[in-house]
Amino acid sequence: MAGRTVAETSEFDLIGSITAGLPTGPAVRVGPGDDCAVFAADGDVAVSTDTMVENVHFRRSWSAPEDVGRKAVAAAVADLEAMAARPIGVVLALTIPAELEISWVEGFQAGVRQECELSGALLLGGDLTRGRDITVSATVFGDLQGRPPVTRSGARPGDVVAVCGRLGWAAAGLTVLNRGFRSPRAVVVAHRVPEPPYGQGIVAQQAGASAMIDCSDGLLADLGHLAEASGVAIDVDTSKLDVAEPQSVVAAAVGGGDPLTFILTGGDDHALLATFAASEVPDGWRVIGTVSDGDPTVTVDGAPWEGDIVGWRHF
């Protein structure tokens, strides 16, 4: 039996249920319920926006509403991590169809709150409107606390490339879901809810990271962005990439493909990629490549990647 829909309640009642009992913190001067949220910061403020659209970034038939809420926050906060900013808060703009059940919105906000707690961000407010499809836009704010931001443009010849977090898990999960299956469960869950390595952006900055980026589009694609911004060449050493057993299972099940393709080209894991002097790589990070002089390119084991897929593209 269908539950109550969004059309059967008022906008402000729905907003009230979303924001009821939200936690706050000493940095928040004005929280949800006014025209703007107001917060204090110790240093420069980092800001980023990330948008998810139904049937492009998620499907209701694949993901629970809690998963969508968690993914919206995680994908946005990962950008703050890549700049070495401490998350302060997030504002969410949610577009939903009138026939959507209120229980979906309640599940979504529960996922938002869960991921906010994990990431250290506070839900500061947002906007609610009607539309044909569900669309979520998350804008996040982070405090650099007097530290300089770690950008994409600082990689130096002689540096090594290191990663913190998972690579290619979400891509393997998407492959499984596209074929109508739900296992291996570990990769399906990775597609539904990414796991950014919260706190590691600051760890990397304090260890001397020269450049950093959130791996959202895929390893080769995002290292390409970093190489272009820094004006360097990057080579990935596949012998240093970890192929997990579920990735091998999926690759074998879809025709015996190379599971490294998931790792090299798959996006949505939101691992962190950074460059360091070889002696400065912090614990919890693993070296996967090198930086050298040359045209801004990314090679694999010293040669151009010959696969058809390089990474995620919207258009």
C-alpha positions as CSV (number, residue, x, y, z in Angstrom):
1,M,0.0,0.0,0.0
2,A,1.4,3.4,-1.0
3,G,2.2,5.9,1.7
4,R,1.5,9.6,1.8
5,T,3.1,11.6,-1.0
6,V,4.8,14.9,-1.1
7,A,1.7,16.5,-2.6
8,E,-0.3,15.6,0.4
9,T,1.8,17.7,2.8
10,S,3.0,21.3,2.7
11,E,6.5,22.4,1.7
12,F,7.2,23.9,5.1
13,D,6.0,20.9,7.0
14,L,8.4,18.8,4.9
15,I,11.2,21.2,5.5
16,G,10.5,21.2,9.2
17,S,10.7,17.4,9.3
18,I,14.0,17.5,7.4
19,T,15.6,20.0,9.7
20,A,14.1,19.0,13.0
21,G,16.7,18.4,15.7
22,L,19.7,19.0,13.5
23,P,22.9,19.1,15.5
24,T,24.9,22.3,15.6
25,G,28.4,23.4,16.6
26,P,30.3,26.4,17.9
27,A,31.2,27.6,14.3
28,V,27.5,27.9,13.4
29,R,26.0,31.3,14.2
30,V,22.7,30.9,12.4
31,G,21.4,27.5,11.3
32,P,18.4,26.3,9.2
33,G,15.3,28.4,9.3
34,D,16.5,31.8,8.3
35,D,17.3,33.4,4.9
36,C,20.9,32.3,5.2
37,A,23.1,30.1,7.5
38,V,26.0,31.9,9.1
39,F,29.2,30.3,10.3
40,A,32.6,31.3,11.5
41,A,35.9,30.1,10.1
42,D,39.5,30.4,11.3
43,G,41.0,30.8,7.9
44,D,40.1,30.9,4.2
45,V,36.9,29.1,3.3
46,A,36.8,26.4,0.6
47,V,33.5,26.0,-1.3
48,S,32.4,23.3,-3.8
49,T,29.1,22.2,-5.3
50,D,28.1,18.7,-6.5
51,T,24.9,17.7,-8.3
52,M,23.2,14.3,-8.6
53,V,20.4,13.6,-11.0
54,E,18.0,10.7,-10.9
55,N,18.8,8.1,-13.6
56,V,22.2,9.7,-14.3
57,H,23.9,9.3,-11.0
58,F,21.5,7.0,-9.2
59,R,18.4,5.0,-9.8
60,R,15.7,4.4,-7.2
61,S,15.5,0.8,-8.3
62,W,19.1,0.4,-7.3
63,S,19.6,2.6,-4.3
64,A,17.7,3.1,-1.1
65,P,16.9,6.8,-0.3
66,E,19.4,6.6,2.6
67,D,22.1,5.6,0.0
68,V,21.2,8.7,-2.1
69,G,21.5,11.0,0.9
70,R,24.8,9.6,1.9
71,K,26.2,9.7,-1.6
72,A,25.2,13.3,-2.1
73,V,27.1,14.4,1.0
74,A,30.1,12.1,0.5
75,A,30.7,13.2,-3.1
76,A,30.6,16.9,-2.2
77,V,32.7,16.6,1.0
78,A,35.4,14.6,-0.9
79,D,36.2,17.9,-2.8
80,L,36.9,19.6,0.5
81,E,39.2,16.7,1.5
82,A,41.1,17.2,-1.7
83,M,41.9,20.8,-0.8
84,A,42.9,19.8,2.8
85,A,39.9,21.8,4.3
86,R,38.1,20.8,7.5
87,P,34.4,20.3,6.6
88,I,32.1,22.9,8.2
89,G,28.8,22.4,6.7
90,V,26.6,21.6,3.7
91,V,23.5,23.1,2.2
92,L,21.3,20.9,0.0
93,A,18.9,21.8,-2.8
94,L,16.4,19.0,-3.3
95,T,14.1,18.8,-6.3
96,I,11.4,16.1,-6.1
97,P,8.2,15.0,-7.9
98,A,4.9,15.7,-6.2
99,E,4.0,12.0,-6.3
100,L,7.1,10.9,-4.4
101,E,6.3,9.2,-1.1
102,I,7.2,11.2,2.0
103,S,8.9,8.0,3.3
104,W,11.5,8.4,0.5
105,V,12.3,12.0,1.7
106,E,12.6,10.7,5.3
107,G,15.0,8.0,4.3
108,F,17.0,10.5,2.2
109,Q,17.4,12.9,5.1
110,A,18.4,10.1,7.4
111,G,21.2,9.2,5.0
112,V,22.3,12.9,4.8
113,R,22.5,13.1,8.6
114,Q,24.5,9.8,8.8
115,E,27.1,11.0,6.2
116,C,27.3,14.4,7.8
117,E,28.2,12.8,11.1
118,L,30.8,10.6,9.4
119,S,32.4,13.5,7.5
120,G,32.2,16.1,10.2
121,A,30.0,18.5,8.2
122,L,26.8,20.0,9.6
123,L,23.6,20.3,7.6
124,L,23.1,24.1,7.5
125,G,20.0,24.4,5.4
126,G,19.0,24.3,1.7
127,D,16.1,24.5,-0.6
128,L,13.1,22.3,-1.6
129,T,11.3,22.5,-5.0
130,R,9.1,20.4,-7.3
131,G,10.4,18.8,-10.5
132,R,9.9,15.8,-12.8
133,D,13.0,13.9,-11.5
134,I,14.8,13.8,-8.2
135,T,17.8,16.2,-8.3
136,V,20.2,16.8,-5.4
137,S,22.7,19.7,-5.3
138,A,25.0,19.8,-2.3
139,T,27.2,22.9,-1.6
140,V,29.9,22.3,1.0
141,F,32.0,24.7,3.0
142,G,35.3,23.9,4.5
143,D,37.7,25.8,6.8
144,L,41.4,25.8,5.8
145,Q,42.3,26.9,9.4
146,G,45.2,29.0,8.2
147,R,46.7,26.2,6.0
148,P,47.3,26.9,2.3
149,P,45.0,24.9,0.0
150,V,46.5,21.9,-1.8
151,T,45.6,22.4,-5.4
152,R,46.0,20.3,-8.6
153,S,48.8,22.5,-9.9
154,G,51.7,21.7,-7.6
155,A,53.0,18.3,-8.7
156,R,56.8,18.3,-9.3
157,P,59.1,16.1,-11.4
158,G,60.5,13.5,-9.1
159,D,57.4,13.3,-7.0
160,V,55.5,10.0,-6.5
161,V,51.8,9.6,-7.0
162,A,49.9,8.0,-4.1
163,V,46.3,7.1,-3.4
164,C,44.2,6.8,-0.2
165,G,40.9,5.0,-0.6
166,R,39.4,2.5,-3.0
167,L,39.7,2.5,-6.8
168,G,37.4,0.8,-9.2
169,W,34.9,-0.7,-6.7
170,A,32.0,1.6,-7.7
171,A,32.6,0.8,-11.4
172,A,32.5,-2.9,-10.8
173,G,29.3,-2.4,-8.9
174,L,27.8,-0.3,-11.7
175,T,28.7,-3.1,-14.2
176,V,26.9,-5.6,-12.0
177,L,23.8,-3.5,-11.6
178,N,23.6,-2.7,-15.3
179,R,23.3,-6.5,-15.9
180,G,20.4,-6.9,-13.5
181,F,22.4,-8.5,-10.6
182,R,23.1,-7.5,-7.0
183,S,26.3,-9.4,-6.3
184,P,29.1,-9.3,-5.4
185,R,27.4,-7.2,-2.7
186,A,30.6,-5.4,-1.7
187,V,31.0,-3.6,-5.1
188,V,27.2,-2.9,-5.4
189,V,27.3,-1.2,-2.0
190,A,30.4,0.7,-3.2
191,H,28.4,2.1,-6.1
192,R,25.5,3.1,-3.9
193,V,27.6,4.7,-1.1
194,P,31.2,5.9,-1.7
195,E,33.7,5.9,1.2
196,P,35.9,8.9,0.9
197,P,38.9,8.7,3.3
198,Y,37.7,11.5,5.7
199,G,40.5,13.3,7.4
200,Q,43.2,12.2,5.1
201,G,43.3,15.4,3.1
202,I,44.7,17.3,6.1
203,V,47.0,14.4,6.8
204,A,48.4,14.6,3.2
205,Q,48.8,18.4,3.5
206,Q,50.7,18.1,6.7
207,A,52.9,15.4,5.2
208,G,53.9,17.8,2.4
209,A,51.5,16.9,-0.5
210,S,52.4,19.0,-3.5
211,A,49.1,18.4,-5.4
212,M,45.9,16.6,-4.7
213,I,42.6,15.7,-6.4
214,D,39.4,13.8,-5.5
215,C,39.2,10.7,-7.7
216,S,35.6,11.0,-9.0
217,D,35.9,10.6,-12.7
218,G,38.4,7.7,-12.7
219,L,42.1,7.3,-12.0
220,L,43.4,8.1,-15.5
221,A,41.0,10.9,-16.0
222,D,41.7,12.6,-12.7
223,L,45.4,12.1,-12.9
224,G,45.1,13.7,-16.4
225,H,43.5,16.8,-14.8
226,L,46.3,16.9,-12.3
227,A,49.0,16.5,-14.9
228,E,47.5,19.2,-17.1
229,A,47.2,21.7,-14.2
230,S,50.8,21.0,-13.0
231,G,52.4,20.7,-16.5
232,V,53.9,17.3,-15.8
233,A,53.8,13.8,-17.1
234,I,52.5,11.0,-14.9
235,D,53.1,7.3,-15.2
236,V,50.9,4.7,-13.4
237,D,52.6,1.4,-12.3
238,T,49.9,-1.3,-12.4
239,S,52.0,-3.7,-10.3
240,K,51.3,-1.4,-7.4
241,L,47.5,-1.3,-7.9
242,D,45.4,-3.6,-5.7
243,V,42.9,-5.8,-7.6
244,A,40.2,-6.9,-5.1
245,E,38.6,-10.3,-5.4
246,P,35.1,-9.0,-6.1
247,Q,36.5,-7.0,-9.0
248,S,38.1,-10.1,-10.5
249,V,34.8,-11.9,-10.0
250,V,32.9,-9.2,-11.9
251,A,35.4,-9.0,-14.7
252,A,35.3,-12.8,-15.2
253,A,31.5,-12.8,-15.2
254,V,31.2,-10.2,-18.0
255,G,33.4,-12.0,-20.4
256,G,36.8,-12.4,-18.8
257,G,37.9,-8.7,-19.1
258,D,40.8,-7.2,-17.2
259,P,39.7,-6.0,-13.7
260,L,42.4,-3.3,-14.0
261,T,40.0,-1.5,-16.3
262,F,37.7,-0.9,-13.4
263,I,40.6,0.5,-11.4
264,L,42.1,2.7,-14.2
265,T,38.9,4.1,-15.6
266,G,36.1,3.7,-13.1
267,G,34.8,6.7,-11.2
268,D,32.6,7.4,-8.1
269,D,34.9,6.0,-5.5
270,H,36.1,9.4,-4.3
271,A,39.5,8.2,-3.2
272,L,42.2,10.9,-2.8
273,L,45.1,11.1,-5.2
274,A,48.1,13.2,-4.2
275,T,51.8,13.8,-5.2
276,F,54.6,13.8,-2.6
277,A,58.3,13.7,-2.3
278,A,59.1,10.0,-2.1
279,S,60.2,10.3,1.6
280,E,57.0,12.2,2.6
281,V,54.2,9.7,1.8
282,P,52.1,9.3,5.0
283,D,50.9,6.1,6.5
284,G,47.6,4.9,5.0
285,W,48.7,6.0,1.5
286,R,50.2,3.8,-1.2
287,V,52.4,4.8,-4.0
288,I,51.1,3.9,-7.5
289,G,53.1,6.0,-9.9
290,T,55.7,8.7,-10.6
291,V,55.8,12.3,-11.9
292,S,58.4,13.5,-14.5
293,D,59.1,16.3,-16.9
294,G,57.2,16.1,-20.2
295,D,54.0,17.1,-21.9
296,P,51.0,16.8,-19.6
297,T,50.1,13.2,-20.2
298,V,49.2,10.0,-18.2
299,T,50.8,6.7,-19.2
300,V,50.3,3.2,-17.9
301,D,53.4,1.1,-17.3
302,G,55.3,3.6,-19.5
303,A,52.9,3.4,-22.5
304,P,49.7,5.2,-23.5
305,W,46.5,3.5,-22.3
306,E,44.9,1.7,-25.2
307,G,41.5,1.1,-23.7
308,D,38.4,2.7,-25.2
309,I,37.3,4.1,-21.8
310,V,39.3,6.8,-20.0
311,G,36.9,8.0,-17.4
312,W,33.4,9.4,-16.8
313,R,32.2,12.1,-19.1
314,H,28.8,13.8,-18.9
315,F,28.7,14.8,-22.6
